[in-house]
Amino acid sequence: MQDMTLVLFGATGDLAQRKLFPALYNLFLDGKMPDSISIVGLGRYYCSNETFQSKVEKALRLYSRRAVQTSGLQDFLTKFRYFSFNATDRGSYLNLFELIKNRENELGIPENRLFYLSVAPRLVDVITSNLYASGISQTQGWKRIIVEKPFGSDLKSAQQLNDTLSKAFCEKEIYRIDHYLGKPMVQNLETLVLANPVLESLLDHKQIANVQITASETVGVETRADYYDQAGAIRDMVQNHLLQLVMMTALHLPGEVTPKDNGVKKIDIIESFRPILKEEVYVDVVRGQYESGVVLDMPVAGYKEEPGVNTSSMNDTFFAARLYIDNTSWSGVPFYIRTGKRMEKKSSRIVFEFKDKLKESDALPTDGMSPNLFMLEISPNESVSLKLNMKDPSSNRFDPVYINFSNNSEDHPEAYELLLFDAMLGNTAFFAHWKEVELSWKWIQPILEAFQEDMLPLHPYPAGSSGPEAANQLLLSNQFSWW
C-alpha cells in the first residue's frame, strides 16, 4: 500500500465519529494502513489539532468494535490534522492545498490523495469543482474520491452529479460507496458457488421457486427527518442497497474472479431487469408508512408524529416489490424485495425458497411439510442455514430442522473497514460503477413518477409489525409468503 493523504470532508459529522474513525483505527491495529499517512479532517468550525485528536479518541472509545489500546494510540492520533473549512470559499481550498503539501513534505508522502466526501449532496458539485480548480486534485501521483449516498435523488440529478464528478475524476477514480457492499456476507456472494461447488446444483434456477431479500429496521426516522421525509424508503434503501443486493445475489462468476468480471456481470444483470411501467406499478409495488405501535416492548409514535415530519406527509417508510431478471440464469424466478422502518425486528437477509415437488406427488404425506429454504443472514448476525423437513417417527408429521453456520466473531472487520482498505489499495470491486447507478435509477424512475402522481396507495402499518397487509398479498398472488 502506497503512502498517501486522506482528506475527510465532514470530519465532525456522525458518520465520521461512528464509522470512519473506528474503521481507520482498526485498520491501524491490523497493520493495514500505509507506513506514512496524513489524515486531514475538515469541518465548518474552528478546532485545534489537539482538540480534534481528542474527539477522534472519544469516538474510538465509544464506537470501535475493539477496545482502545494504550500502545500505539498516540501514534495513530498524531496522523490527524484538522482544518476549518468553508466549501463555498475559494480561499479555503488554497489554504487546504498548502496544508496538504506541507504535510506531504514533512512526512515524505508522494502526491497520492484520497478524498472522502461525507457531505450533503448539494456540496458535492462545488467541492469537486474547486478541488480541480485549486489544483488539489491535479496530482503527480494517483487521486481517488469516495462519494457517500445518496447519489442523486432521481435519474436526472444522478446524471448531473456524475457529469460534475467526471470533470475532475475519471470513472476508475470515483468510488461510490454503498456500505452494504462492504458487509462480509455480501462480499461472499460473488464466490459462493465458485468456492462451494455443491451449491451449484442447489442454486439452480430450475429448483428455485422465488428469492426474497429483506432489509428491515426497528428504528424510526430518528433525527433524519430533513433528509428522510424527502427521500423515503425508495431512495434511502431501495435504489442503492436493495438493488445492489439483487445484483450480488444473481451473480454467477465462473473461473477466476476479477473486479472487472464483477462489475461487468452486475451491469448485465441490472440491464436484464424487467421494466415496471408507471401505469402498472400497482401490480408489482407496495408502499407503506408506519403508524404508532409497539417495538421491542416499547410504545413508539407514528411517522407523522415524529419530530420534523410534516403531519400531512405522504412519504414512504416501507417498500416492497416483485421483480424479474430476464436472463438465462433467472428467467421466470420472481425476486421479492422489501424494506421498512419500525418493523418487528432488525434483519437483513436473503432467502432462496425451493420448489415443492411433493405437492404434485402422493408418495409421502405432506402434513406439516413446508418448502426447503437456503438462507443468508447478512446482519445483525452473519449466518448460512438450510431448512429441511424431517419426519417425526412417532407420527406422519414433518418437522422443520435447520442446518446452521454462524460467523459472528468480533474479530471480523466491519463494512467500512473493508471498503476503506479497498479504496486505499485502489480495488473497485465492491464500489458501485456509474452504469450500475444509472441503470438502477432508470428502473426506479417510473416508480418514483407513480408515487409523485399519487398512482399508488400509501398503506398504513402499525410499528412493530412486518409491514402492511398489501405486501403479503403481493406474494400470495403467486401462492408464496414472506419468510
N, C-alpha and C positions, 0 to 999 in steps of 0.2 A: 504494500500500500504506500502510495507516494505522499510525502509531506504536503500539507495544504492549509488553506484558510477557510474556515466555515463562518459565513456571515448569516446570522439568525435574525430575520425581521420578525418582530413580535415576541421578543425575548421576555417581556414582562407579562405575557398572556398566560391563560390557563393551560393551553396545550404544552407550552414550553415547561411549565412547572410540573405538570402531571406526567408527561410522556417523554419529552425530548431530553431534558437534563438527566432524568434517571436512565434513559436509554444510552446516552453518551457515557455515563458513569459505569454502567455495566459492561459496555464495550471496552472501557478503560481497564476494568478489573480482569477482563478476559484477554487482554493484550491484543485487542482488535482495533486499535487506533494507530494512526501514523506515529512514527517516532517523534515527529515535531508537528504540532498543530496549533494554529491560532484560532480561537473561537471568539468572535465579536458579536455581542448581543446588542440589539438595537431596541430602543423604546422611546416614547414621546417625552418622558420627564427626566430631569437630571438625576443622576445617581452615581456615586463614586464607584471605582472598581472594587474597592473593599466591601462596600455595601452590597453590590451586585453579587459578588462571590459568596457573601453570607446568605443571600437569597437563594442562590443555587444550592448551597449546602442544606438549607432548610427544606428545599424541595426534595432533595435526596433522602433526607431522614423521614419525610412524610410519605413519599411515593415509590422509592426504589424497591424492587422485588427482593433485593438482598440488603442486609444490614450495612450501614456505612462503616467502613474500616478506617481506623486512625492512620494506619500505614498507607502512605500514598495519597491521602486525601488532599493535602496542600499542593502536591504536585499536580493533581487534577484541577483544582480550583484556580491555580495560577495560569492555566491556559486560557481563562476567560478574561475578556475586557468588555467594558460597557461604553456605549456611545449614545448620547442623547440625539435623537434623530427626528427630523421633520420630512416625511416622504414627499411633500409638495414643494420643498425648498431646495433649489439647485445648489445653494451653498452647502447644505448638509452633505450632499454627495461628494463634493470636493474635499470637505474635511474628513469624511469617512475614507475616501481614497488615500488620503495622507496617512491616516491611522493604519490602514491595511498594509501599505508599503513599508511604513516604519516597523511594524511587527514582523513582516516578511524579512526585512534586512536584519533585524535584531536576532531572529531565530534561524536565519539561513534557509527560509522556505521559498521554493520556486513559486511562480505565479500560477499555482493551481488553486482555483477558487470555487467553492460550493456555496450557493446561495439558497437559503431556505425561507420561503415566503409563507409564514403563518400569520396572514393578514386578511383584512376584509377584501372581498373580490374587487371592489371598486378601486383598490390601491395597486392591484397587480399591473395594470396598464402604466400608471405613472412611474412605478418603481422600475419596471423593466426598461422603459424608455430612457429613464435617467441613468440607469446602470450603464447603458450603452453610450449615451451622450457624454457622460463624465469620464469614460474610459475604464471604469472599474471592471466591466465585463470584457474588455478587449485585452486579453492576457497573452503572454508568451507561452504559458502552459495550457492546461485544459480548463474549461469552465463548465459548470453544470448548475441547473436551477431546479429546485424541488418546489412544486406548487401544491398547496393543500386544496381540498374540495371546499366549496362547490366550484366545479369548473364550468361556469356559466349557469344560467337559470332556464335556458331553453336552447334550441338548436342555433338560432341566430346569435345569441350572446356568446355561446361557446365558440362559434366560428370567429367572432370578432376578437375574443380573448386569445384564441390560438394565433390569429394573424398578428396581434401585438407581440406575443412571445416570440414568434418566428422572425421578427425583425432584428432581434438581439441574440437569439439562440436557435440553433438548428434542431431538428427533431431528436437526434440522438443525445442532445444536451438537456432536453426537457424531461423531467421526472415528475409525472403526475401521480401523486401518492394516494393510494387507497389502502388504509390500514388493514382492511380485510385480506388483501393480497399478501400481507405480512404475517398472517396467522399461520403457525406451523402446519396445522391440519389442511389448510387451503393450499399451502405450498406443496404438500404431499400429493395433491390430487393429480398433478400432471404426470407423476411417475408411479401412481398407484398400481395400474395394471402392468406396467413395464417391470416393476420390482416384484410383483406378485402374480406370476403367470396364471395361477389358479383362478384369479378374479376375471381373467379374460372371458372365460365361458360363462361365469356367473353374471357379469355385467354386459351380456349380450342383449341388444335391444329387443331381440325376439322373445326374451324371457321377462322383460320388464314391462309392467303394466303402467306405471307412472313414476315420476320423480317429484319429490316435494322439497322445497327449500324454504326454511323459516328463519327469520331473524326477529325475535320478539324481545321487548324490553318491559320491565316493571316500572321504570321511571316515567314521569310525565315530561312536560316541556321544560320544567325547572326554570333556569334564568335565561333561557334562549328564545324567549317569545319574539323578540325583534326579528330574529332570523327565521325561526321555525314557522311563525304564522304566515310568512311569505313563501317558504319553501314547501312545507308539508312533507309527509312521508314519501311521496313520489320523487321529490328532488333530493331529500335528505338521505334516503336509503335505497330506493329502487334503481334510479338511473345509474348509480355508481356501484354500491356494494352488491345488491342482489343480482344485477345483470352480470357483474364480474363473476359471481359465484356460479351462475348458469354456464358462462363460458368455460370456467375452470372445471366444472363437473362434466361437461360434454367433451373435454379433451381426450383424444386418443392419439398418443405420440409413439409410433413405432421406432425402434432403433435408438441411436444416440440422441439425447435431448439437448438442444441448444436454445439460448434465449430467442434466436431468430425463429426457430421452429415454433416455439411457444406463441410468439406474437402473431405469426402468420396464421397459425391454426385457430387462434382465438378470433381473428378477423374473419376467417372463413365461416366460423360458427355463427357469429352475430350477423353476418351477411345472409345466413340461411334462416334467420328468424322470420317466421310467417308474419307479415304486417297485420296490424289491427287497424281497421278503418274507423274513422271518427264516428261514423253513423252506426257502427256495430260494436262500439266499446262496451255497451251494456251486457253483451253476450259473454265477454271474457274477463271483465274487470269489476272489482268491488272496492268501494271506498267507504271509510267509516271515520267516526270521531267519538272519542271516549267521553262518557258521562261520569258522574260521581259513582263511587263504588268502594270496594274494599280490596286492597292489595297487600299481601303478606300480613294479613290480620290488622291492617291499619286503614281507617277510613280516609279516602282521598277525594279531592274536588274534581269536578268535571273540567274538560278542556276550556270551556268558555269562562270558567271561574278562576282560571289561572292568572297570576299577575302579568299584565302586559298584553293579554289576549283580548281582542275585540269581542264584545258579548254577542255580536251577530256573525262571528267568524264562520265561514264555510270551509275551513281548512281541513285537510285530511290528516288524521293521525294513524290511520290504518289503511293498508293497501293489499289487495290480493289479486292475482291474475293467473290465467291459464295461457300458456304459450306453447308453440310448436317450433321445432327446429327441422326444417325441410331439407335434410341431407340423408345420405345412405345409412349413417350410423343411428340416427334418432327419429327417422320418419315414422309418424303415427304414434309416437310416445309423448303424451302430454307432460309438460313441466308446470308445476303449480308453485307460485312464489307468494309469500305473504310476509308482511312486517307490520308491527304496531307498537304503540306506546301504551303503558298502563295495562299490559297483558298479565295473565296469571303467573307467568314465570319468565325469567330471563333465559333465553336459549337461542343459539344459532346452530342449525343442524341441516343435514342433507339426508333424505330418506329415499331409498330405492324400494318400491313395492313391486314384488314379482307377481306374475300371472298365476291365478289359482286354477290349475288344471283339474283339480279334484272335483270342482263344481260340475264338470262335464262327465264325471265318471261315477259309477256305482260300486267301485272296487272297495272303498272304505267308507265307514260312517264319518260324517263331517261335523258331528256335534262338538262345538267349542273350538273348531278349527278356524284360523284366521290367516291371512296372506303372510308369506315369508317376507322379511324385511332385511335390508342391509343399510345400516345407519352410521353416519359420520357426525359425531358431535364436535362442533368447532369451538364453542365457548358457552358458558364459562369453564366447562371441563372439556378435555380432549379425550375422545374415545371412539373406538370402532366396535360395532356389535352386529351380530347376526341373530335374527329372531326365527326360531324353528318351532314346529309343532311336535310334541312328544305324547304318545298315547298313555293314558293312565291305565296300568294293568288291572286295576280293580273295577274299571268301568269302560264304557265305549267313548268317553270324553277325551278330547285332546287338550293339553295344556301348553301354553307358550313357554319356551325356555330361551334363554339368551346366552350366547357366547360373546363375552365382552372383554375388550382390552382397553384399559385406561392409561393415559400418559399425562399425568398431572404434576410432574415434579417441578418444584420451584426453581430448579436449576435451568429450566428451559428458557431461552430468550423470548422476550415479548415482541410483538409485531414491529414496533418502531425500532427496536434494536436491529432486527434483521434487515429492515428497509434502509435505515441509515448506513449500515455496514455495506449493503449493496451499492448505495449511491456513492459512498466513498471509493469503492472499488471500480465503479463505472459499469455495474451489472444492471441492465434494464429489464431483466426477465419478469420481475414482479411489480413493474410500474405500468400504468395504462398508456398504451400508444394512442396517438391522436385519432387514428382511424377507429379504434375501439370506442373512444369517447364520442366521436361524431356519429357513428352508426347507432350507438345506444340512444343518443338524443333523437335521431331520426325515427327510431322505433317508438320512443316515448312521446314525441311531439303530437301525434293525433290524440293521444290520451289526455295530454295537457289541454289541448283545444276543447275537447269534450267536457273537461272539468270547468274550463272558463266559461263555456256556453251553457253550463248547467244541464248537460245532457245525461248526467248520471246521478242517481240519488246519493245522498250522504247518509249512510246508515249509522244510527247511534249504537253504542255498545257499552255496557257497564264496565268500569275499571275493575280489573281483577278477573276478567273473563278471557276467552280465547278469541274474541272478536265478534263482529256482527253475524247473525244467523245467515245472511246472504252469502257469506264466504263458505259456509258449509254447503249451501245449495249449489255453489259453483262446482264442487266435486261430486255431489250427489247426482247431478245431471249426467255424469259418466259412471255412476254406481261406485264411486270411491268415497273415502272420508279422510280427513286430516289425521296424521299421526303425530 
